[in-house]
Amino acid sequence: MTADGEIIHFDNVGLRYGTDREVLSDLTFTLFPGRFYFLTGASGAGKTSLLRLLYLAQRPSRGAIRMFGTDAITMPRGRLPQLRRRIGVVFQDFRLIPHLSAFDNVALPLRVAGHREDDLAGPVRDILDWVGLSDRIGARPPTLSGGEQQRVAIARAVIARPAMLVADEPTGNVDPDMAQKLMRLFEMLNRQGTTVVVATHDLDLLRKVPESLIMRLDRGRLSDPTGALRYPPRKVQ
Ligand SMILES: Nc1ncnc2c1ncn2[C@@H]1O[C@H](COP(=O)(O)OP(=O)(O)OP(=O)(O)O)[C@@H](O)[C@H]1O
């Protein structure tokens, strides 16, 4: 984190895939720690592409990105994993490992980070309990419902206590009740200090988190009365 408290700053960022037109253009904004952001926009507006920039799965075609005080464009590739570990990701399609139990899926980030087996069990059980899955610890993803898989994916994304959680359409596969519960989980996490960024085209979701801030993408550009999301973005009405 930098002195002025930002965690991410985009300066005039653009993204094109291959030689096609830009799918994201002129993005200038700052994300501040501990806030809850929604990223909205019609299908194809560029939400997933922007999230991929945020969790460092994609480099922009132009512009500057500063993350946790580091220039994310010019830093040595070897530092990428260190930066990525500070970001938890909930993918639209979960990306759970089907032959591993819920426990082992959630334990994965800790094992990758080199935690000892003796130290894993407690935190993994606690977090599965927190997402309401203490009775499904041994279950493999194909035997879980969509909402249960989603909660395993959330538990895996937050087990290593990331500074920022990024979630792509996390309620796309669940009923309204479960959507409400998942939002409560994200809010609880946010109250513990995690910056949350949720991409969704479901405008009802925005009302479920009154303190949230909105980033609205329109054909690859941030549409806000000021022309871009800035310092900080306005609150939901
Ligand atoms: N890997 C890729 N190669 C080429 N074009 C891509 C790629 N990924 C996305 N696009 C294009 O970029 C644009 C933005 O796509 P993106 O998936 O970011 O939008 P989105 O807002 O997340 O859409 P949805 O809500 O439907 O998931 C679309 O025109 C899409 O076709």
The ligand as an ORCA input file, in Angstrom:
! r2SCAN-3c Opt
* xyz 0 1
  N      -9.532    -13.829    -25.135
  C     -10.212    -12.972    -25.911
  N      -9.859    -12.773    -27.203
  C     -10.507    -11.887    -28.006
  N     -11.570    -11.150    -27.589
  C     -11.977    -11.306    -26.320
  C     -11.334    -12.215    -25.410
  N     -11.956    -12.154    -24.211
  C     -12.945    -11.245    -24.359
  N     -12.969    -10.741    -25.617
  C     -13.873     -9.700    -26.135
  O     -13.745     -8.576    -25.279
  C     -15.016     -7.940    -25.088
  C     -15.298     -7.859    -23.578
  O     -15.467     -9.192    -23.061
  P     -15.603     -9.483    -21.503
  O     -15.713    -10.974    -21.338
  O     -14.519     -8.780    -20.789
  O     -17.005     -8.772    -21.197
  P     -18.012     -8.970    -19.973
  O     -18.549     -7.613    -19.655
  O     -17.343     -9.716    -18.885
  O     -19.156     -9.875    -20.615
  P     -20.147    -10.958    -19.905
  O     -21.007    -10.177    -18.931
  O     -20.940    -11.481    -21.067
  O     -19.276    -11.991    -19.254
  C     -16.039     -8.768    -25.843
  O     -16.257     -8.134    -27.107
  C     -15.337    -10.109    -26.016
  O     -15.768    -10.724    -27.221
*
